[in-house]
Amino acid sequence: MILAIDTATRTASIALYDASGILAEETWHSQNRHSVELMPAIQRLAERQGVKLGDLSAVAVALGPGSFTGLRIGLSAAKGLCLALDIPLIGIPTLMIAAYAAGDPGCPL
């Protein structure tokens, strides 16, 4: 299972994904409060799905372009989780995320 994080803009998104597709997602408009909102949102999403963070096999995170501070917060959270859980960190350019989502209007990330 992969946790995806996008904090490149004021609209932040997280999602849980496995081989069957997107299991759950949460998107919210953040008033530059990513540092306060991100980890509680990840915890809520995991609890809602009955998933433990230890079940993650990787974390994917938006690399930018985007808000410098927003990106730094997302990358720091992702790297911290990956180091703690000893799992891979996958960086994805924000423009690639946007291009992929444009092909599927229902795509949260």
PEZI-V47630 format. One record per run of one state. SS is the DSSP state (H for helix, E for strand, L for the rest). FROM is the first residue (numbers start at 1). TO is the last residue. If there is no record, write none. Layout:
ss->(SS:SS)
from->(FROM:FROM)
to->(TO:TO)
//
This chain:
ss->(L:E:L:E:L:E:L:H:L:H:L:E:L:H:L:E:L:H:L)
from->(1:2:7:11:19:21:30:34:50:53:56:58:63:68:86:88:93:94:103)
to->(1:6:10:18:20:29:33:49:52:55:57:62:67:85:87:92:93:102:109)
//
